Amino acid sequence: MVYTKKHSADFIAILILLLALGIPNEGYTQGKCLIVSDIHLDLNIKAGLQHLRDSDANLDLVKRAIADMKIKLPHPAFIIIAGDFVGHKVQGNDKANTTAIIAKLFHAQFGDVPIIPALGNNDSDRGDYVKPTADFLDAFAKAWKLSGLGVNITSFKNHSGYYAAATNKLPGLKFIVLNSSLVSDQGHRYKGNDKDTVYKEGRSMLNWLGSALHKTASSKKVWLIYHMPPGTDAYQLLSDSISKKAYDTLLWNPAYAQTFINTVSHHASTIKFSIAGHVHRNDFKVFCNPEGRAVDYLRVVSSISPNYGNNPSFEVAEFDKNFNVTKETTYHLDLDSIANGWVNKYTFKYSLPAKATAVNAGTLYNFIIDLKKHPPAKYSLTNYVSFYNVGTASTISDPANLNTINYGRYLRADVLKADQ
């Protein structure tokens, strides 16, 4: 994860909306899955949980999180992990070893449940946001048993970590997994030793994505998974307005981001759900076509690691026979009340915009517009802020955190518009 406490606020309301409201036929569920992101395990952090606020995860936290996932959903259809397995201070060969330990813990709890992992910006033995070596990718593929998902490991290594996967249990669903570090630019690679300003592999990956979505459209539906969301880093925007410092506020290279937004907009009917992480908060992005109509949305999930002041969390998602997500439930461990265990506090019933009948891209887009027009009191912003911040307190005295006063400054980061 790169950009400290990042937040994109309006999504909270929407996410809460997403999680709590579900859709009209909420009672019917084809399956359930686990969604996890930003584990950031550091084996050198001392045991115990009480001291972990503003810290990466230690082995105790990761074991406890996985054990509680098993309790909350003993038999998931599959598990999504949206990247950043290793801690921020873990380097070199220790990264592959740490990733292997996490994989063993998941496999021990969930047996042969398919696990679909994406590489995060910290998941490289060469540095932050830097392309990993072939040896690291080989170890990553073996740890997560990607060959069992139909992944060609040679191709996976040649492509620097992006791939497509499927499971026989759900023949109508295809997972397309990107390595978002390939679409970053040199401005993000502050810990790496890399002379490339822009990775050519990023262009190859986006071309491959367009082709894969085109080929899949007539036969399967797609869940699209990656670590770093496109668009603006709202936290850096806010920091810039306070400190007057110049920041790189775009999470992706702008040209690559626009190509991706155009691709998603064009193939919105095939992409049933999109998942990212990176910001350690609950968030979302709405994709609009060139005419400005909302056609798809990205769900940005919060993290296991509490190193940005957030509580550790994971999600259970329910989906219907067409692989539309019908309900999301976020469970978090309040680090100030550890004895209470992992709890779900996010089942609030928020009012959708007039005439809305389901949670989808259009509903979320309308919610953003509506939120800008009406007084904040209409939307119970206290709950909204709590959901976005994964249950941690956010005070008005801290202008770098989302609160009931500054939430509107984040809204600009949540709409992504295609230009062709």
C-alpha positions as CSV (number, residue, x, y, z in Angstrom):
1,M,0.0,0.0,0.0
2,V,1.4,3.3,-1.0
3,Y,-0.6,6.1,-0.1
4,T,-1.0,6.4,3.7
5,K,-4.5,6.7,5.2
6,K,-6.1,7.1,1.8
7,H,-9.8,7.7,1.8
8,S,-12.3,8.3,-0.9
9,A,-15.3,9.2,1.1
10,D,-18.6,9.1,-0.5
11,F,-18.2,5.5,-1.1
12,I,-18.7,4.8,2.4
13,A,-22.3,5.7,2.3
14,I,-22.5,3.7,-0.8
15,L,-20.7,0.8,0.5
16,I,-22.9,0.8,3.5
17,L,-25.6,1.0,1.1
18,L,-24.2,-1.9,-0.9
19,L,-23.6,-4.0,2.1
20,A,-26.8,-3.3,3.9
21,L,-29.4,-2.9,1.3
22,G,-28.4,-5.6,-1.1
23,I,-31.0,-6.1,-3.9
24,P,-34.7,-6.9,-3.9
25,N,-34.2,-10.7,-4.3
26,E,-31.7,-10.8,-1.4
27,G,-33.1,-14.0,-0.2
28,Y,-31.8,-16.0,-3.1
29,T,-28.1,-16.8,-3.0
30,Q,-26.2,-18.9,-5.5
31,G,-23.0,-18.8,-3.4
32,K,-20.9,-17.0,-0.9
33,C,-17.2,-16.1,-1.0
34,L,-14.6,-14.5,1.1
35,I,-12.8,-11.3,0.0
36,V,-9.6,-10.2,1.7
37,S,-7.0,-7.5,1.0
38,D,-3.8,-5.9,2.3
39,I,-2.7,-8.5,4.8
40,H,0.8,-7.0,5.2
41,L,2.3,-9.8,7.3
42,D,5.6,-8.9,9.1
43,L,7.0,-11.9,11.0
44,N,9.3,-9.6,13.0
45,I,6.4,-7.8,14.8
46,K,6.1,-9.1,18.3
47,A,3.2,-11.4,19.4
48,G,-0.1,-10.1,20.7
49,L,-2.8,-7.8,19.3
50,Q,-3.1,-4.9,21.7
51,H,-0.1,-3.0,20.3
52,L,-1.0,-3.3,16.6
53,R,-2.8,0.0,16.0
54,D,-0.9,1.8,13.3
55,S,1.2,-1.4,12.7
56,D,1.4,-4.0,10.0
57,A,-0.1,-7.4,10.9
58,N,1.9,-10.0,12.9
59,L,1.4,-13.7,12.7
60,D,-1.1,-13.7,15.6
61,L,-3.4,-11.3,13.8
62,V,-3.2,-13.2,10.5
63,K,-3.9,-16.6,12.2
64,R,-6.8,-15.1,14.1
65,A,-8.3,-13.4,11.0
66,I,-8.2,-16.7,9.0
67,A,-9.6,-18.7,11.8
68,D,-12.5,-16.3,12.1
69,M,-13.1,-16.3,8.4
70,K,-13.5,-20.1,8.8
71,I,-16.1,-19.5,11.5
72,K,-18.0,-16.9,9.6
73,L,-18.0,-18.8,6.3
74,P,-16.8,-22.4,6.7
75,H,-17.3,-23.4,3.1
76,P,-16.8,-20.5,0.7
77,A,-17.2,-21.1,-3.0
78,F,-13.8,-19.3,-3.4
79,I,-11.6,-16.8,-1.7
80,I,-10.4,-13.5,-3.3
81,I,-7.2,-11.9,-2.0
82,A,-6.6,-8.5,-3.6
83,G,-2.9,-8.2,-3.0
84,D,-0.2,-6.8,-0.6
85,F,0.6,-10.0,1.3
86,V,3.8,-8.8,2.9
87,G,4.6,-6.1,5.4
88,H,6.0,-2.7,4.3
89,K,9.4,-3.4,5.9
90,V,9.8,-6.9,4.5
91,Q,12.4,-7.1,1.8
92,G,14.1,-9.4,-0.8
93,N,13.7,-13.2,-0.4
94,D,11.7,-12.7,2.8
95,K,8.8,-11.6,0.7
96,A,8.4,-15.0,-1.0
97,N,8.8,-16.8,2.3
98,T,6.2,-14.6,4.0
99,T,3.7,-15.1,1.1
100,A,4.2,-18.9,1.4
101,I,3.4,-18.8,5.1
102,I,0.2,-17.0,4.4
103,A,-0.8,-19.4,1.7
104,K,-0.2,-22.4,4.0
105,L,-2.4,-20.9,6.6
106,F,-5.3,-20.4,4.2
107,H,-4.9,-23.8,2.7
108,A,-4.8,-25.4,6.1
109,Q,-8.1,-23.9,7.1
110,F,-9.9,-24.1,3.8
111,G,-8.5,-27.2,2.1
112,D,-9.1,-27.3,-1.6
113,V,-11.3,-24.1,-1.8
114,P,-10.0,-22.1,-4.8
115,I,-8.0,-19.1,-3.8
116,I,-7.6,-16.3,-6.4
117,P,-4.7,-13.9,-5.4
118,A,-3.6,-10.7,-7.0
119,L,-0.2,-9.2,-6.7
120,G,0.1,-5.9,-4.8
121,N,2.6,-3.2,-5.0
122,N,4.5,-4.6,-2.0
123,D,4.5,-8.1,-3.5
124,S,7.8,-7.9,-5.4
125,D,11.3,-9.0,-4.4
126,R,12.7,-6.0,-6.4
127,G,11.0,-3.2,-4.6
128,D,7.7,-1.3,-4.1
129,Y,5.7,-1.0,-7.3
130,V,8.5,-2.8,-9.2
131,K,8.1,-5.8,-11.5
132,P,8.9,-9.0,-9.5
133,T,11.5,-11.5,-10.7
134,A,10.6,-14.7,-12.4
135,D,11.8,-16.6,-9.4
136,F,9.4,-14.7,-7.1
137,L,6.5,-15.2,-9.5
138,D,7.3,-18.9,-9.7
139,A,7.2,-19.2,-5.9
140,F,4.0,-17.1,-5.7
141,A,2.3,-19.4,-8.2
142,K,3.3,-22.6,-6.4
143,A,2.3,-21.2,-3.0
144,W,-1.2,-20.3,-4.2
145,K,-1.5,-23.4,-6.4
146,L,-2.4,-21.4,-9.5
147,S,-1.9,-24.3,-11.8
148,G,-4.9,-25.9,-10.2
149,L,-7.0,-23.0,-11.5
150,G,-5.9,-23.6,-15.1
151,V,-3.1,-20.9,-15.0
152,N,-0.2,-21.5,-17.3
153,I,2.7,-20.8,-15.0
154,T,5.2,-20.0,-17.8
155,S,2.8,-17.5,-19.2
156,F,2.1,-16.1,-15.7
157,K,5.8,-15.4,-15.3
158,N,6.3,-14.0,-18.8
159,H,3.4,-11.7,-18.2
160,S,4.8,-10.4,-14.9
161,G,2.0,-11.6,-12.8
162,Y,-1.4,-11.2,-14.6
163,Y,-3.6,-14.2,-15.4
164,A,-7.0,-15.6,-16.0
165,A,-8.4,-18.4,-13.9
166,A,-11.5,-20.6,-13.4
167,T,-12.9,-23.3,-11.2
168,N,-14.9,-26.3,-12.2
169,K,-17.4,-25.7,-9.4
170,L,-18.5,-22.5,-11.1
171,P,-18.1,-23.1,-14.8
172,G,-19.9,-19.9,-15.8
173,L,-17.5,-17.6,-14.0
174,K,-14.0,-16.5,-15.1
175,F,-11.5,-14.5,-12.9
176,I,-9.3,-12.0,-14.6
177,V,-6.5,-10.9,-12.3
178,L,-4.2,-7.9,-13.1
179,N,-0.9,-6.8,-11.6
180,S,-1.6,-3.1,-11.1
181,S,2.0,-2.3,-10.4
182,L,2.6,-2.6,-14.2
183,V,0.3,0.4,-14.8
184,S,2.1,2.6,-12.2
185,D,4.7,5.0,-13.2
186,Q,8.2,5.8,-11.8
187,G,6.7,8.4,-9.5
188,H,5.4,5.6,-7.3
189,R,8.6,3.4,-7.3
190,Y,10.3,5.3,-4.5
191,K,11.7,2.1,-2.9
192,G,12.7,0.3,-6.1
193,N,15.7,0.5,-8.3
194,D,14.1,0.7,-11.7
195,K,15.0,3.0,-14.6
196,D,11.7,2.5,-16.5
197,T,9.4,5.5,-16.4
198,V,6.5,3.5,-17.7
199,Y,6.3,-0.3,-18.0
200,K,5.6,-1.5,-21.5
201,E,4.1,-4.6,-19.8
202,G,1.3,-2.3,-18.7
203,R,0.2,-1.7,-22.2
204,S,0.5,-5.4,-23.0
205,M,-1.6,-6.3,-20.0
206,L,-4.4,-3.9,-21.0
207,N,-4.4,-5.2,-24.5
208,W,-4.7,-8.7,-23.2
209,L,-7.5,-7.6,-20.9
210,G,-9.5,-6.2,-23.7
211,S,-9.0,-9.4,-25.8
212,A,-9.9,-11.7,-22.9
213,L,-13.1,-9.8,-22.1
214,H,-14.1,-9.8,-25.8
215,K,-13.5,-13.6,-26.0
216,T,-15.3,-14.3,-22.8
217,A,-18.4,-12.1,-23.5
218,S,-20.5,-14.9,-25.1
219,S,-19.6,-17.8,-22.8
220,K,-18.9,-16.6,-19.2
221,K,-19.2,-13.8,-16.8
222,V,-16.1,-12.1,-15.3
223,W,-15.0,-11.0,-11.9
224,L,-12.1,-8.6,-12.3
225,I,-9.5,-8.4,-9.5
226,Y,-6.5,-6.1,-9.0
227,H,-4.8,-4.4,-6.1
228,M,-4.5,-0.7,-6.8
229,P,-7.7,1.1,-8.0
230,P,-7.5,3.6,-10.9
231,G,-8.3,7.2,-10.4
232,T,-7.3,9.9,-7.8
233,D,-5.7,9.4,-4.5
234,A,-8.2,11.4,-2.5
235,Y,-6.0,11.4,0.6
236,Q,-3.2,13.0,-1.2
237,L,-5.6,15.6,-2.7
238,L,-6.6,16.5,0.8
239,S,-3.0,16.5,2.1
240,D,-2.1,18.8,-0.8
241,S,-4.8,21.3,0.1
242,I,-3.5,21.4,3.7
243,S,0.3,21.4,3.3
244,K,0.5,22.9,-0.2
245,K,3.0,20.2,-1.2
246,A,3.0,18.7,-4.6
247,Y,2.0,15.1,-4.8
248,D,1.4,12.5,-7.4
249,T,-2.3,12.1,-6.9
250,L,-3.0,9.6,-9.6
251,L,-2.8,5.9,-8.6
252,W,-2.2,4.7,-12.1
253,N,-0.3,6.2,-15.0
254,P,-2.9,8.5,-16.6
255,A,-2.8,7.1,-20.1
256,Y,-3.0,3.5,-18.8
257,A,-5.9,4.5,-16.5
258,Q,-7.9,6.0,-19.3
259,T,-7.4,2.9,-21.5
260,F,-8.6,0.7,-18.6
261,I,-11.6,2.9,-17.9
262,N,-12.6,2.8,-21.6
263,T,-12.2,-1.0,-21.6
264,V,-14.3,-1.5,-18.5
265,S,-17.0,0.8,-19.9
266,H,-17.1,-1.1,-23.2
267,H,-17.3,-4.6,-21.5
268,A,-19.5,-3.6,-18.5
269,S,-22.1,-6.2,-19.4
270,T,-19.5,-9.0,-19.1
271,I,-17.8,-7.7,-15.8
272,K,-20.2,-8.7,-13.0
273,F,-18.0,-7.5,-10.1
274,S,-14.7,-5.8,-9.7
275,I,-12.5,-5.9,-6.6
276,A,-9.5,-3.8,-5.5
277,G,-7.8,-3.0,-2.2
278,H,-4.7,-0.8,-1.5
279,V,-6.4,2.0,0.5
280,H,-7.1,0.1,3.7
281,R,-10.6,1.5,3.8
282,N,-14.0,0.6,2.4
283,D,-14.5,2.5,-0.9
284,F,-15.9,2.3,-4.4
285,K,-15.5,3.8,-7.8
286,V,-18.2,4.2,-10.5
287,F,-17.4,3.8,-14.2
288,C,-19.3,5.9,-16.7
289,N,-19.5,5.6,-20.5
290,P,-18.5,8.5,-22.8
291,E,-22.1,9.8,-22.6
292,G,-21.8,10.0,-18.8
293,R,-24.1,7.1,-18.0
294,A,-22.9,4.9,-15.1
295,V,-22.3,1.4,-16.4
296,D,-20.1,-0.4,-13.8
297,Y,-18.6,0.0,-10.4
298,L,-15.5,-1.2,-8.5
299,R,-15.6,-2.3,-4.9
300,V,-12.5,-1.3,-2.9
301,V,-12.3,-3.4,0.2
302,S,-10.5,-2.7,3.5
303,S,-7.5,-4.4,4.9
304,I,-6.3,-7.0,7.5
305,S,-3.4,-4.7,8.3
306,P,-4.2,-1.9,10.7
307,N,-1.1,0.2,9.9
308,Y,-3.1,3.2,8.8
309,G,-5.2,3.5,11.9
310,N,-8.0,1.3,10.6
311,N,-9.4,-1.8,12.2
312,P,-8.5,-5.2,10.6
313,S,-11.4,-6.5,8.4
314,F,-12.5,-8.9,5.8
315,E,-15.7,-9.5,3.8
316,V,-18.3,-12.1,3.0
317,A,-20.0,-11.5,-0.3
318,E,-23.1,-13.3,-1.6
319,F,-23.8,-13.7,-5.3
320,D,-26.7,-14.9,-7.4
321,K,-26.8,-17.4,-10.3
322,N,-25.6,-14.7,-12.8
323,F,-22.7,-13.8,-10.5
324,N,-24.1,-10.5,-9.5
325,V,-23.2,-9.6,-5.9
326,T,-26.4,-9.3,-3.9
327,K,-25.0,-8.6,-0.4
328,E,-21.7,-7.8,1.3
329,T,-20.9,-8.0,5.0
330,T,-17.8,-6.5,6.4
331,Y,-16.4,-8.0,9.7
332,H,-13.9,-6.1,11.7
333,L,-11.8,-6.6,14.8
334,D,-12.0,-3.4,17.0
335,L,-8.5,-3.1,18.3
336,D,-9.8,-1.1,21.2
337,S,-12.2,-4.0,22.2
338,I,-10.4,-7.1,21.1
339,A,-12.4,-9.3,23.5
340,N,-15.5,-8.7,21.4
341,G,-14.0,-10.6,18.5
342,W,-14.7,-10.0,14.8
343,V,-18.1,-8.3,14.5
344,N,-20.3,-7.0,11.7
345,K,-21.6,-3.5,12.5
346,Y,-22.4,-2.6,8.9
347,T,-26.0,-3.5,8.3
348,F,-27.5,0.0,8.3
349,K,-30.5,0.5,6.1
350,Y,-29.7,3.6,4.0
351,S,-32.3,5.3,1.7
352,L,-31.6,4.9,-1.9
353,P,-32.3,7.7,-4.3
354,A,-35.9,8.0,-5.5
355,K,-37.2,5.1,-7.6
356,A,-34.0,3.0,-7.2
357,T,-34.7,-0.7,-6.9
358,A,-31.2,-2.2,-6.7
359,V,-27.6,-1.5,-5.8
360,N,-25.7,-1.1,-9.1
361,A,-23.6,1.5,-10.9
362,G,-26.5,3.7,-11.6
363,T,-27.8,3.6,-8.0
364,L,-24.3,4.4,-6.7
365,Y,-23.8,7.3,-9.2
366,N,-27.1,8.8,-8.3
367,F,-26.3,8.5,-4.7
368,I,-23.1,10.5,-5.2
369,I,-25.0,13.2,-7.1
370,D,-27.8,13.2,-4.5
371,L,-25.3,13.4,-1.6
372,K,-23.8,16.5,-3.1
373,K,-27.2,18.2,-3.4
374,H,-28.6,17.5,0.1
375,P,-27.7,18.4,3.6
376,P,-25.4,15.8,5.2
377,A,-27.9,15.1,8.0
378,K,-30.2,13.3,5.6
379,Y,-27.7,10.4,5.3
380,S,-26.6,9.7,8.9
381,L,-23.1,10.6,8.1
382,T,-21.8,9.4,11.5
383,N,-22.5,5.8,10.3
384,Y,-21.2,6.6,6.9
385,V,-17.9,7.8,8.4
386,S,-17.7,4.8,10.7
387,F,-18.1,2.4,7.8
388,Y,-15.5,4.1,5.6
389,N,-13.0,4.1,8.4
390,V,-13.8,0.5,9.4
391,G,-15.1,1.4,12.8
392,T,-12.3,3.6,13.9
393,A,-13.0,7.1,15.2
394,S,-12.4,10.0,12.9
395,T,-12.4,13.5,14.5
396,I,-12.9,16.8,12.9
397,S,-9.6,17.9,14.6
398,D,-7.7,15.6,12.2
399,P,-8.2,17.1,8.7
400,A,-6.4,14.1,7.1
401,N,-9.1,11.7,8.0
402,L,-12.6,11.4,6.7
403,N,-15.2,13.0,8.9
404,T,-18.7,14.6,8.7
405,I,-17.2,17.9,7.7
406,N,-14.6,17.1,5.0
407,Y,-16.3,14.1,3.4
408,G,-17.4,16.1,0.3
409,R,-13.8,16.7,-0.7
410,Y,-13.4,13.0,-1.5
411,L,-16.4,12.8,-3.8
412,R,-14.4,14.0,-6.8
413,A,-12.3,10.8,-6.7
414,D,-15.2,8.3,-7.2
415,V,-16.4,8.8,-10.8
416,L,-14.3,7.5,-13.7
417,K,-15.5,8.5,-17.2
418,A,-14.6,6.8,-20.5
419,D,-13.6,9.0,-23.4
420,Q,-14.2,6.6,-26.2
